[in-house]
Amino acid sequence: MPNEQHPQTKMIRTSTAASPHREHASSIYMTSSFTFDDAEHARALFAREQEGYIYTRYANPNVSEFVEKMCQLEGAEAGVAVASGMSAVFTALAGLLNSGDHVLASRSLFGSTHQILTNILPRWGIGHSYGEISQPEKWAELVQPNTRLCFVETPSNPALDLIDLAWLGAFCRERDIILVVDNVFATPILQRPLTHGAHLVMHSATKYIDGQGRAIGGILVGDKQYIDELANFTRHTGPSLSPFNAWLFSKSLETLELRMERHCDNAEKVSHFLEGHPQVAWVKYPHLPSHPQYELAKQQMRRGGGIVAFEVQGGLENGRAFLNALQLCSHTANLGDSRTIATHPASTTHSSLTETARQAVGITPGLIRISVGLEHPADVMADIQQALEALG
Ligand SMILES: *Cc1c(COP(=O)(O)O)cnc(C)c1O
């Protein structure tokens, strides 16, 4: 083929897991292990002198296909898929850091990532400092001689604050710091951190990659140098992704671009609708001109994504009352699903933080996070409208 295919074509046409039976959709390789031709073949595979599958904890055709497709989307040299998004975060940190190292992270992080940094890594003598997204000029002061890795999430969950990836990529490369970006909210369809200097990108495949709320999985893609180390780490520590889940994710990638465009269309409509509503104190959506980092959002995100955050008038009580009044939208702890999902972070996902800690990451008492799904947007807005009216 003369020209490089478009990513959308590659997502639909990449099928590295094909069997000799000429099936049109990829097969599922539900097998724990793979047989050897003879003693010499077994020896060569274990010595890594020859490529081939040995055991599904190490590698599996469905998992390899998923990894290959994610590398194409993110523009990465290599990748390693694991059992969950959190397993990907832990693999990046535990697989690359040594006792005595220091991590620089943005304060706004997914709850469990925060737990790993504050409660688990310190047991192995790995410390961290949090930088404020709103004060990048202060990040240089947070770097220590032993700072080896920087971990950020942009846009952040749930407050949708952004970090300037081009600035951070240069910042980390000048200081020999490995930059790992959680790209769950944006997906590679909207934002590609490796092009801004990140070394590794992490995904919870559970969210938009599956996109239909069916399976848990995670992946890291990026520089081969680091991925090789991490693949060796997961081979022995064992957070392997199930071939069945990998098959689902590979299949879902065929429609990721289509789905993201529609998630963005719908989220834009919902954010405009909310901005004009009297029961709403404020709305945050990266591609709304009222977002404090609107210019940056337009530079580094092709579109604004599928998540909208807003503050209902009346704080905590009304935040809870709003959720109770919803009829169509689901009340569940997930996002990136074809079904619209609403959550109230202050009383659920971020309830273990103190009020001050919540405020520091922009989680106000009446903050509602909506993961806008693929239903007809008029129905989603009608449901939000009736729930807001019920607040009186
Ligand atoms: C869900 C999520 C994770 C964790 O992924 P799991 O698949 O649930 O382990 C990490 N970061 C962000 C931003 C998420 O939304």
The ligand as a MOL file (V3000), in Angstrom:
LIG
                    3D

  0  0  0     0  0            999 V3000
M  V30 BEGIN CTAB
M  V30 COUNTS 15 15 0 0 0
M  V30 BEGIN ATOM
M  V30 1 C -10.9060 4.7730 36.1690 0
M  V30 2 C -9.6600 5.5610 36.1680 0
M  V30 3 C -8.4460 4.9870 36.5860 0
M  V30 4 C -8.3570 3.5650 37.1090 0
M  V30 5 O -8.7430 2.6030 36.1770 0
M  V30 6 P -9.3970 1.1730 36.5660 0
M  V30 7 O -9.5430 0.5030 35.2540 0
M  V30 8 O -10.6700 1.4470 37.2790 0
M  V30 9 O -8.4100 0.4850 37.4640 0
M  V30 10 C -7.3140 5.7850 36.5600 0
M  V30 11 N -7.3640 7.0740 36.1460 0
M  V30 12 C -8.5160 7.6640 35.7400 0
M  V30 13 C -8.5130 9.0780 35.3000 0
M  V30 14 C -9.6990 6.9270 35.7480 0
M  V30 15 O -10.8400 7.5160 35.3650 0
M  V30 END ATOM
M  V30 BEGIN BOND
M  V30 1 1 1 2
M  V30 2 1 2 3
M  V30 3 2 2 14
M  V30 4 1 3 4
M  V30 5 2 3 10
M  V30 6 1 4 5
M  V30 7 1 5 6
M  V30 8 2 6 7
M  V30 9 1 6 8
M  V30 10 1 6 9
M  V30 11 1 10 11
M  V30 12 2 11 12
M  V30 13 1 12 13
M  V30 14 1 12 14
M  V30 15 1 14 15
M  V30 END BOND
M  V30 END CTAB
M  END
